[in-house]
Amino acid sequence: MQSVRTLSIMKKPTIMASIPSTPPSPQSLPSKTTSLRTLSSKKPRNILTNPIPEEDPKWVPLNLSKSELYLPLTFPTGQTFRWKQTGPIQYTGVVGRSHLVSLKQLDNGDVGYYFHCTTSDSDSESAADARIALLDFLNVGISLTEVWESFKASDKRFAELAIHLEGARVLRQDPIECLIQFICSSNNNIKRITMMVDFISSLGNYLGAVGGFKFYEFPSLERLAMVSEQELRAAGFGYRAKYIVGTVEALKSKPGGGMEWLAALREVDLPEAIVSLCSLPGVGPKVAACIALFSLDQHHAIPVDTHVWKNYLHRKHC
């Protein structure tokens, strides 16, 4: 079988869109995981004083057309397992580690945002930092319209499907969050992956609740290092428990810390990024390609699993 490195060395387009899958139904964490939750006493601060009920927030437009960002084709597609559907065409999650935000597809096709809380000290600084973090997370510097036109011109089949894929945007996630999520995804299904990621997330600082879901900062490496393999196995992680513990240990041993090491992979060629990621426990070529694509700006990475490989062989011999 060809490696991800071989399949990935091609002309580098700006972005790859994910094919949408059916959104998972919201699931609560099993009660056996609650014993491992250690929440910080640090409380989030509300940055909006307007007494508008949460269920009817004042949405601030992003000025992005539906062809640039369509939420149902972006969030429930397997890129991230931390965001929850909290209303009709509305999704909620955390950006910049501590900013709890909801996004909603508005009637005019634009996307509106609403920040529920932040942990920064200054309200004005919080609002500015939160917006910057949101725009970075959404990769708004990339024009999907231009990318789509390029793809349609070079691929007849894509041109036929493009009308159904408009607004499917690749996110720019925090590398550590993305790494841990995709170690959980190995040989797994969406429901179970989501439960594992919810458990890991619940080890971070509590930010608030929206739509019946609780949201947390993603835990630091130091916090993750406090969780044992036995605790993770008891929470249902199976063999992935040893990989998470091993990867956290490996990252903590990197010069300057794991975050700096991961962020530096945004500046290297894809083959080098894949090799570096595969040095971590539990990270193989497919998982490495997912991490590279969804958090390390390696937009020409192609995650290859059994289904992608079979389709590639089928089209090759047609």
VMD Tcl script that draws the C-alpha trace (Angstrom):
set ca {
  {0.00 0.00 0.00}
  {1.26 3.47 -0.87}
  {2.22 5.60 2.09}
  {0.62 8.91 2.99}
  {3.91 10.57 2.09}
  {3.74 9.19 -1.47}
  {0.11 10.17 -1.97}
  {0.70 13.64 -0.52}
  {3.52 14.81 -2.80}
  {1.55 16.69 -5.43}
  {0.81 20.25 -6.39}
  {-0.08 21.99 -3.15}
  {-3.60 23.48 -3.22}
  {-4.54 25.90 -0.54}
  {-7.07 23.72 1.27}
  {-8.85 20.35 1.18}
  {-12.52 20.00 2.08}
  {-13.86 17.15 4.20}
  {-16.75 15.05 2.90}
  {-19.61 15.49 5.38}
  {-20.85 12.64 7.51}
  {-24.06 12.39 9.50}
  {-23.77 14.52 12.65}
  {-23.56 12.40 15.79}
  {-26.38 12.79 18.26}
  {-25.34 14.48 21.53}
  {-24.11 12.02 24.16}
  {-23.52 12.55 27.84}
  {-20.40 11.32 29.57}
  {-20.79 8.04 31.47}
  {-21.05 8.46 35.19}
  {-17.88 6.44 35.83}
  {-15.79 9.27 34.37}
  {-16.91 11.93 36.78}
  {-14.50 10.78 39.49}
  {-11.57 11.91 37.35}
  {-12.79 15.47 36.85}
  {-10.68 17.99 38.69}
  {-11.96 21.45 37.94}
  {-10.05 24.63 38.58}
  {-11.40 27.27 40.94}
  {-10.68 29.87 38.28}
  {-14.08 31.04 37.04}
  {-14.80 32.44 33.58}
  {-15.88 36.04 33.25}
  {-18.84 37.09 31.15}
  {-17.65 39.58 28.56}
  {-21.10 40.63 27.35}
  {-23.30 42.54 29.79}
  {-26.30 42.83 27.48}
  {-29.07 40.95 29.36}
  {-30.24 39.07 26.26}
  {-31.31 35.51 27.07}
  {-28.81 32.88 25.96}
  {-31.38 31.22 23.72}
  {-31.77 34.49 21.77}
  {-28.28 36.03 21.67}
  {-27.26 39.07 19.69}
  {-25.37 37.53 16.82}
  {-22.42 39.47 15.40}
  {-22.01 38.79 11.66}
  {-18.69 37.45 10.37}
  {-19.42 38.75 6.86}
  {-18.73 35.34 5.36}
  {-21.07 34.05 2.69}
  {-22.52 30.55 2.81}
  {-20.07 29.53 0.08}
  {-17.19 30.57 2.36}
  {-18.47 28.92 5.55}
  {-21.39 26.53 5.90}
  {-21.50 25.19 9.43}
  {-23.21 21.80 8.77}
  {-20.47 20.93 6.27}
  {-17.67 22.09 8.58}
  {-18.30 20.97 12.16}
  {-19.98 17.52 12.12}
  {-17.49 16.15 9.58}
  {-14.89 14.49 11.80}
  {-12.40 17.38 11.93}
  {-13.08 18.09 15.58}
  {-15.01 16.26 18.28}
  {-15.13 19.16 20.77}
  {-17.85 21.26 19.13}
  {-21.52 20.54 19.88}
  {-24.69 21.34 18.02}
  {-26.56 23.61 20.45}
  {-29.41 24.79 18.25}
  {-30.76 24.83 14.70}
  {-27.70 25.31 12.47}
  {-25.81 26.42 15.59}
  {-22.56 24.99 16.98}
  {-20.69 25.83 20.17}
  {-17.08 25.30 21.17}
  {-13.92 26.84 22.57}
  {-11.32 28.89 20.66}
  {-8.06 30.30 21.93}
  {-8.25 27.83 24.84}
  {-10.60 29.97 26.97}
  {-13.18 31.67 24.74}
  {-16.55 29.91 24.68}
  {-18.35 30.83 21.46}
  {-21.44 29.86 19.49}
  {-21.72 30.11 15.71}
  {-25.03 30.21 13.84}
  {-25.91 30.17 10.15}
  {-28.11 33.25 9.76}
  {-31.13 33.53 7.48}
  {-29.18 35.65 4.98}
  {-26.49 32.94 4.64}
  {-23.92 34.78 6.76}
  {-22.53 33.27 9.96}
  {-23.02 35.07 13.26}
  {-21.00 34.57 16.44}
  {-21.70 35.11 20.12}
  {-19.10 34.88 22.89}
  {-20.53 33.47 26.09}
  {-17.50 33.93 28.34}
  {-13.75 34.34 28.57}
  {-11.13 34.15 31.31}
  {-9.15 37.25 30.31}
  {-8.78 40.19 32.68}
  {-9.96 43.05 30.47}
  {-13.35 43.09 28.73}
  {-12.13 45.06 25.70}
  {-8.97 42.96 25.43}
  {-11.03 39.80 25.82}
  {-13.41 40.70 22.99}
  {-10.56 41.58 20.62}
  {-8.49 38.52 21.49}
  {-11.50 36.25 21.25}
  {-12.42 37.49 17.76}
  {-8.83 37.09 16.56}
  {-8.76 33.55 17.97}
  {-12.07 32.74 16.24}
  {-10.94 34.05 12.84}
  {-7.69 32.11 13.14}
  {-9.58 28.93 14.08}
  {-11.86 29.34 11.06}
  {-8.94 29.85 8.65}
  {-10.66 32.92 7.20}
  {-7.50 34.01 5.39}
  {-8.22 31.30 2.81}
  {-10.78 32.05 0.10}
  {-12.83 28.92 -0.55}
  {-14.34 30.54 -3.63}
  {-10.91 30.76 -5.25}
  {-9.99 27.24 -4.14}
  {-13.25 25.81 -5.49}
  {-12.76 27.47 -8.87}
  {-9.27 25.98 -9.10}
  {-10.47 22.51 -8.11}
  {-13.43 22.60 -10.51}
  {-11.17 23.58 -13.39}
  {-8.81 20.67 -12.74}
  {-11.26 17.89 -11.83}
  {-14.47 17.16 -13.72}
  {-15.91 15.00 -10.95}
  {-15.26 17.68 -8.32}
  {-16.97 20.23 -10.56}
  {-20.09 18.04 -10.49}
  {-20.00 17.72 -6.69}
  {-18.89 21.28 -5.84}
  {-22.42 22.64 -5.57}
  {-23.01 20.22 -2.67}
  {-19.73 21.05 -0.88}
  {-19.68 24.84 -0.83}
  {-18.70 26.24 2.54}
  {-16.97 23.06 3.74}
  {-14.01 24.70 5.45}
  {-10.93 23.07 6.98}
  {-10.38 24.38 10.51}
  {-7.07 25.49 12.05}
  {-7.15 23.78 15.42}
  {-4.83 23.90 18.40}
  {-2.20 21.22 17.60}
  {-2.27 19.54 21.02}
  {-6.07 19.33 21.02}
  {-6.02 17.93 17.50}
  {-3.28 15.42 18.33}
  {-5.07 13.98 21.37}
  {-8.40 13.85 19.54}
  {-7.00 11.85 16.66}
  {-5.16 9.41 18.89}
  {-8.63 8.73 20.33}
  {-9.99 8.29 16.79}
  {-7.76 5.33 15.91}
  {-9.92 2.30 14.94}
  {-12.91 3.93 16.57}
  {-16.41 5.24 15.83}
  {-17.68 8.80 16.18}
  {-19.87 8.13 19.22}
  {-17.03 6.58 21.21}
  {-14.44 9.10 20.01}
  {-16.72 11.91 21.18}
  {-17.15 10.35 24.63}
  {-13.37 9.99 25.01}
  {-12.71 13.56 23.89}
  {-15.46 14.82 26.23}
  {-13.75 13.04 29.10}
  {-10.32 14.47 28.27}
  {-11.84 17.94 27.89}
  {-13.58 17.72 31.27}
  {-10.14 17.67 32.94}
  {-9.68 21.33 31.98}
  {-11.07 24.52 33.53}
  {-14.87 24.76 33.37}
  {-16.13 27.58 31.14}
  {-19.90 27.23 31.13}
  {-22.91 25.38 29.74}
  {-24.74 25.98 26.46}
  {-27.62 23.95 25.08}
  {-27.33 21.35 27.81}
  {-23.61 20.72 27.18}
  {-20.75 21.63 29.52}
  {-17.65 23.22 28.01}
  {-14.07 23.31 29.27}
  {-10.67 24.63 28.33}
  {-8.62 21.84 26.85}
  {-6.33 20.62 29.64}
  {-2.66 21.57 29.63}
  {0.08 19.00 29.16}
  {0.82 19.32 32.87}
  {-2.78 18.43 33.71}
  {-2.82 15.55 31.23}
  {0.39 14.22 32.75}
  {-1.49 13.73 36.04}
  {-3.82 11.14 34.48}
  {-2.61 7.55 34.61}
  {-3.03 4.85 32.00}
  {-5.17 2.92 34.48}
  {-7.57 5.85 34.91}
  {-7.95 6.23 31.16}
  {-8.56 2.51 30.72}
  {-11.22 2.66 33.43}
  {-12.85 5.48 31.46}
  {-13.09 3.26 28.37}
  {-10.02 4.30 26.34}
  {-8.74 0.76 25.92}
  {-5.28 0.39 24.34}
  {-5.32 4.09 23.39}
  {-4.72 4.93 27.07}
  {-1.04 3.96 26.87}
  {-0.63 5.98 23.68}
  {-2.06 9.14 25.24}
  {0.11 8.78 28.34}
  {3.17 8.05 26.21}
  {2.53 10.96 23.85}
  {2.08 13.40 26.73}
  {5.38 12.24 28.23}
  {7.11 12.55 24.84}
  {5.78 16.07 24.30}
  {6.82 17.23 27.77}
  {10.37 16.07 27.04}
  {10.66 18.19 23.87}
  {12.92 21.28 24.03}
  {10.80 24.30 24.84}
  {7.75 22.14 25.51}
  {5.47 20.12 23.30}
  {3.45 23.07 22.06}
  {6.49 24.77 20.52}
  {7.61 21.51 18.93}
  {4.19 20.90 17.38}
  {3.77 24.50 16.21}
  {7.16 24.34 14.49}
  {5.82 21.56 12.25}
  {3.73 24.24 10.52}
  {6.94 25.54 8.99}
  {8.36 22.29 7.56}
  {7.52 20.23 4.48}
  {4.74 17.67 4.77}
  {6.98 14.55 4.68}
  {9.05 15.89 7.58}
  {5.90 16.77 9.55}
  {4.51 13.25 9.01}
  {7.75 11.58 10.12}
  {7.96 13.78 13.21}
  {4.36 13.10 14.22}
  {4.81 9.36 13.66}
  {7.58 9.40 16.30}
  {4.85 9.89 18.93}
  {3.19 6.82 20.51}
  {-0.06 5.87 18.81}
  {0.46 8.09 15.76}
  {0.61 6.32 12.39}
  {0.54 7.78 8.86}
  {-3.23 8.33 8.71}
  {-3.50 9.95 12.15}
  {-0.42 12.07 11.37}
  {-2.01 13.25 8.12}
  {-5.20 14.25 9.96}
  {-3.22 16.25 12.52}
  {-1.14 17.88 9.78}
  {-4.22 18.82 7.75}
  {-6.47 20.04 10.56}
  {-3.95 21.89 12.75}
  {-0.53 22.31 11.10}
  {-1.36 24.20 7.86}
  {-0.39 21.17 5.75}
  {-3.40 21.56 3.46}
  {-2.11 19.15 0.84}
  {-2.04 16.25 3.33}
  {-4.42 13.43 2.42}
  {-5.48 11.14 5.28}
  {-5.73 7.67 3.73}
  {-7.82 5.00 5.45}
  {-9.22 1.73 4.09}
  {-12.21 3.44 2.46}
  {-10.11 6.13 0.75}
  {-7.63 3.50 -0.48}
  {-10.35 1.24 -1.92}
  {-11.93 4.20 -3.72}
  {-8.53 5.24 -5.08}
  {-7.89 1.75 -6.45}
  {-11.38 1.56 -7.90}
  {-11.02 4.85 -9.79}
  {-7.51 3.93 -10.92}
  {-8.73 0.76 -12.61}
  {-11.94 2.21 -14.09}
}
mol new
graphics top color blue
foreach p $ca { graphics top sphere $p radius 0.5 }
foreach p [lrange $ca 0 end-1] q [lrange $ca 1 end] { graphics top cylinder $p $q radius 0.2 }
display resetview
